[in-house]
């Protein structure tokens, strides 16, 4: 019964209610694991050590480059907030309305990837760069006035749940979907560029390391494989060939 439900594209109201409830549960579970600051900082140190070992620990340099550009930090801070929520929501609505046959696997990929990410948050707490005491700036807070470390927002989510990065994961899903199924070429190009754009945003704003993003991509790939297994492939009906009547036949 669950597989049958997941394999269908339901009404917009039902899909919105379901996804909103799941996202609310996601935030509750994400924040209920408790903030083990020392464990989070230790895990972040391990991430930095891995990046240093393979030569990709350049996130602070990326952030400094954009801090030198007027208005860039503010634009990136706004993009960090708006694209993740509004951009993802708009993409889901578009798929639901324009490509309802593709919506079940897209929606189920989101759900499966999010569930996998929760496992990472619980068992591998990690501080984002801006909270890692390594010289990173909190671009979102300083440029937009939205204090990601405030008591209010801290009560709604766990700031030490940075691995894997669903900002990048969701962008990867949206980008691939647009690149594959959009009809207009400009939209397909925008979709292809969207994951890389989000990667730049989350690094330049001090919210994620490259490893966080890579693991976000990994949970999306696994989530997609789960979705392919769970969601039944729609049967495409092929119209029977029309046979022209032969002369002389009734």
C-alpha positions, 0 to 999 in steps of 0.5 A: 500500500505504501509503495502504491501511494508513493508511486502516485502523484496526489493532489497539490494540497495533499502533497504539500501537507505531506511534505510539510509534515515530513519536514517538520518531523525532520527538524524535530528529529534533527534538533532532538539529538542534543548539541554535543559541541565537543564532539561536533568540533572534533568531527569538524577537525577530522573533516578539515584534516581530510581536506588538508590531506587531499589538498582541498581545504580552501574554503576560507580563501573562497570566502575571503575572495567574495568578502572583497567584492561589494554586496557579494556577501549580502547577495550570497547570504540571501541566496543561501536562505531563499534558494534552499526553501523557495527555490526547492519549493518552486521546483517541486510545484513545477514538477508536480504540475508540469510533469506529474508522471515524474513527480513520485520519484522526485518526491521520494528521492527528497524523502529518502535523502532527507531520512538518510541525512538525519542518520548522519546528523544523529551519529556524526554531529559536526560544526559548520565552518562559521562555528568551527573557530577557524576564522570563518565569517558568518556571512548570513548573519552579518549580511542579512540580519538573520542570526543563525545562531540565535536562541530562537533559531537554535530552538528550531534546528541543530546548528551542529548538524552540518553533515551531510549538506542538504543545501547541496543535496536538494540543489543537486536533485533540483538541478538534475531534474531541470537539466533532464526534463525541462523543455527550454534549453535555458532552463536545462542549462540553469539546472546543470549549473545550479548544484555548482552555484549552491556549492559556491554559496554554502562555502562562501557563506561559511556554512559547509565544507566541501566534504559536507557537500560531497556527502550531501551528494552521496545521500541523494544518490542513495536516496534516488536508488531507494526511490527507484526501488520503491516507486513503481515504474508507470506503465506507458500505454501505447496506442494500437496502430490504426489499420487503414480499411482496404477498398471494397471492405465494409 
